[in-house]
Structures are given as structure tokens and as C-alpha cells.
């Protein structure tokens, strides 16, 4: 099970600036997880983040999320980021 330990707040940037937040995710259980992060495209700017990563059991991973506001962008907008998890394939070793 993947747990998000903190809810990110709204990104508040002025036109052309960059905002940064960190989301902490925890892998609960005994199996490592492959995580894919999805964010829709927005007209107000771009999100920059690690799109795929692995989290080991019992480990909390910080995920840095940047938002770069487009020059001339004004007003508020909201979007939802999705963290999808699946069991990481186990490795098999042959003698």
C-alpha cells in the first residue's frame, strides 16, 4: 500500500516564477512498489517531477514537485496529481 504522508498545498506563483513542494510517500507492507505519478497538462504552466520510481517496504520517499508558471499567467487553477502504485517485479537469480 502506498500512503501519501502530507497533502501538498496550492502552488502560489506569480507570472514566470517557480514554486517547489515536496510530497512524502510511504510504502507500507512487505513488497516494494513501482510508482507512477501523473499530472494533467495545465495552461498556466508546467509541472516538473520524477514520473516513475520505486519505493522499498517501510521507506518514506520525498518526491519534489516543481511548478513553473508561464509568463503572463494570472488567476487560480486547480489540478489533481495521481500516484499509481503496483508491485515491483521480484528479481529471480539463477545459480
C-alpha positions as CSV (number, residue, x, y, z in Angstrom):
1,X,0.0,0.0,0.0
2,X,1.3,3.5,-0.9
3,X,0.5,6.2,1.6
4,X,0.9,10.0,1.0
5,X,2.0,11.4,4.3
6,X,1.4,15.1,3.6
7,X,-1.1,16.8,1.4
8,X,0.5,19.3,-0.9
9,X,-0.8,22.8,-0.6
10,X,-1.7,25.1,-3.5
11,X,1.1,26.3,-5.7
12,X,1.1,30.1,-5.5
13,X,3.5,31.7,-8.0
14,X,3.5,34.9,-9.8
15,X,3.8,35.1,-13.6
16,X,7.0,33.3,-14.8
17,X,8.2,32.1,-11.3
18,X,8.9,28.6,-10.0
19,X,7.3,27.1,-6.9
20,X,8.5,23.9,-5.2
21,X,6.8,21.4,-2.8
22,X,7.8,18.0,-1.5
23,X,5.3,15.2,-1.1
24,X,6.4,12.3,1.2
25,X,5.2,8.8,0.2
26,X,5.5,5.7,2.3
27,X,5.5,2.1,1.1
28,X,3.5,0.0,3.7
29,X,3.7,-3.7,3.6
30,X,6.3,-6.2,2.7
31,X,6.6,-5.7,-1.1
32,X,8.4,-2.9,-2.9
33,X,6.2,-0.7,-5.1
34,X,6.7,0.8,-8.5
35,X,5.1,4.2,-8.5
36,X,4.0,6.3,-11.5
37,X,3.0,9.9,-11.0
38,X,0.6,11.6,-13.4
39,X,-0.4,15.2,-13.7
40,X,-2.6,16.7,-16.5
41,X,-1.2,19.5,-18.6
42,X,-2.4,22.9,-17.5
43,X,-2.5,26.2,-19.4
44,X,-1.0,28.2,-16.5
45,X,2.4,26.5,-16.5
46,X,4.2,23.1,-16.3
47,X,4.9,20.6,-13.5
48,X,8.3,19.0,-13.2
49,X,8.7,15.9,-11.1
50,X,10.0,12.3,-11.1
51,X,7.5,10.4,-13.1
52,X,8.5,6.8,-12.1
53,X,10.3,5.5,-9.1
54,X,10.5,2.5,-6.8
55,X,9.8,2.6,-3.0
56,X,11.0,-0.2,-0.7
57,X,8.9,-1.5,2.2
58,X,8.9,0.7,5.3
59,X,10.7,3.5,3.4
60,X,9.4,7.1,3.1
61,X,10.5,8.8,-0.2
62,X,10.4,12.5,-0.7
63,X,9.0,13.5,-4.1
64,X,9.9,17.0,-5.2
65,X,7.3,18.7,-7.4
66,X,8.1,22.0,-9.2
67,X,5.5,24.2,-10.9
68,X,6.8,26.8,-13.3
69,X,4.2,29.5,-14.1
70,X,4.0,30.7,-17.7
71,X,4.8,34.4,-18.2
72,X,1.5,36.3,-18.3
73,X,-0.3,33.7,-16.3
74,X,-2.8,35.1,-13.8
75,X,-5.6,33.8,-11.6
76,X,-6.1,30.5,-9.8
77,X,-6.3,27.0,-11.2
78,X,-6.5,23.6,-9.6
79,X,-5.5,20.1,-10.8
80,X,-5.0,16.7,-9.3
81,X,-1.9,14.6,-9.4
82,X,-2.3,10.9,-9.4
83,X,0.1,8.5,-7.7
84,X,-0.4,5.0,-9.1
85,X,1.4,2.0,-7.5
86,X,1.9,-1.6,-8.4
87,X,4.0,-4.3,-7.0
88,X,7.6,-4.2,-8.2
89,X,8.6,-7.3,-10.1
90,X,10.7,-9.6,-8.0
91,X,14.1,-10.5,-9.3
92,X,14.9,-14.1,-9.8
93,X,18.5,-15.3,-9.6
94,X,19.7,-18.4,-11.2
95,X,22.8,-20.2,-9.9
